[in-house]
Amino acid sequence: MEAFKNKVWLSTPTYHQEEFQYIAKAIETNWKSTVGENIDEIERRLCEITGCRYAVAVINGTSALHLAVIEAGIGKGDYVLCSDMTFCATVNPVIYEGGIPVFIDSEYETWNMDPKGLEKAFERYPQAKAVICANLYGTPAKLDEIRAICDRHGAVLIEDAAESLGATYMGRQTGSFGMYNIVSFNGNKIITGSTGGCFLTDDEATARHARKLSTQAKEPTPWYQHEEIGYNYRISNIIAGIVRGQLPYLDEHIRQKKAVYTRYKEALAELPLTMNPHSSTSQPNYWMSCILIDKAAMCPQNRKDKTVSYHKETGKTCPTEIFERLGQMNIESRPIWKPLHMQPVYADYPVVTAEDGVSVCEDIFERGLCLPSDNKMDAAAQDTVIEIVKDCFD
Ligand SMILES: Cc1ncc(COP(=O)(O)O)c(C=O)c1O
C-alpha cells in the first residue's frame, strides 16, 4: 500500500459558496468590525437551532465559556464540578477566575460526565457553585439527570456544546440544557467560521451583560466610560459571514458524519472493539468516530507523560499501534482526549469517580482512538483506514 499524497485528516472545514458572498458583502459595505448583519443573523439562527432565547456571538468557544463562568459568579476559591474527559478549554476559564475545578469521571454509556460521580462530588463539595458538562465528540451527556442534580443542589449548569451543535437529547438540542451554554466554530468543528463561538441563555439580563463584557464593558455614554473589567471577545462581521454561510449546511454535515460513523461501525463489527456509544434517547452529531478496543484484545501499552511504547502480541493491538500504522499511510488519527486530571497542569485539582479508585476516563484513554472523521472523506480513504485497523488485530 502506498501512503496517501494528500493527508487524510481527522476533521477539516467544509466550505460552500455562501460564505464568500457574506464575507465579500461585509467588506464591500465596510461592516468589517464587531457590528453587522452577519452577526445579527447567526445569533438569530443559533437561537432558532438551539431553542435558546438569547445568543451572543464571540470570537471563540473559549471566550464564550469564560463569559459563562463570569456570569455564573465564579471567583477565587469557588468549586466548579467539570467534565474530566474533555478539551482543556472546558475548564481553563474556571482557573482564569481563580476557581477550583473538580474533575468528574465519565460513564461508559456516553463517555460523558457520570451523574453518579456528580452526585458524589456534591456530597464532598456541597458549596460547588457550578457544573460544566461537555458533550464529548458530539455525543450528548445524560443532560436531564445532570440538570436535575444541579437544580437539586442550587448550582448553575454550564453546557459546553462546543463539539455537539445539532445533536439532540430527548428531542431537545444540546446547547440549551444549561442556564448558560456555549458552542464553538473552531476550524475542526461541524460548522466553522475558522474561529468563533457563541454564548447562549434564556436569561435576557445575563445575555445583555455578557454582550457588554464581550465589547470591553463600555457604558452607554458618548465617551469611553468603564465601570467593570471587560474583554475584547466579540466576533467580527467577517468571521460571522463564514459561520452564516455554513449554518444552512448543518444537517447535511451531520448526515455525512453519520454515514462515516455507520460505515466504520458496520465494517469493524467483527473485531473485538466498540465505537463511541450514545444513549438511546440521544441523536449525536457524529462529529468524531472513535473506537474502544476490548480489554481482552489489548496488547501491553505503556504511556508516560510524553512517550509511549507497546509490545505487539498476535491477535491483539492497542491505540498506539493503530495510530502509528495509520500515520505511516499519511492518515491522521488521535488518541482519545487525555483526561484532564492526568494533565500535569491540573494535577493538584481533585477528581471524583463513581466507584472509588476506578477511573472510566483513564480506561477509555488507554483503549480508545479517534479515527479520521472528515465528512468529505471518500470511500477509498475510509476503506484503507478500515483495512489497517483490521490488520492490526492479526
Ligand atoms: C469541548 C470543547 N470545549 C471548548 C472548546 C473551545 O472552543 P474554541 O476552540 O472555539 O475556543 C473546544 C474546542 O476547541 C472543545 O472541543
The ligand as an ORCA input file, in Angstrom:
! r2SCAN-3c Opt
* xyz 0 1
  C     -15.225     20.569     24.378
  C     -14.631     21.866     23.922
  N     -14.828     22.967     24.668
  C     -14.346     24.161     24.292
  C     -13.631     24.296     23.128
  C     -13.078     25.649     22.810
  O     -13.555     26.171     21.627
  P     -12.644     27.198     20.793
  O     -11.543     26.395     20.170
  O     -13.596     27.751     19.789
  O     -12.143     28.210     21.731
  C     -13.415     23.174     22.311
  C     -12.695     23.190     21.043
  O     -11.869     23.724     20.578
  C     -13.919     21.921     22.725
  O     -13.705     20.833     21.991
*
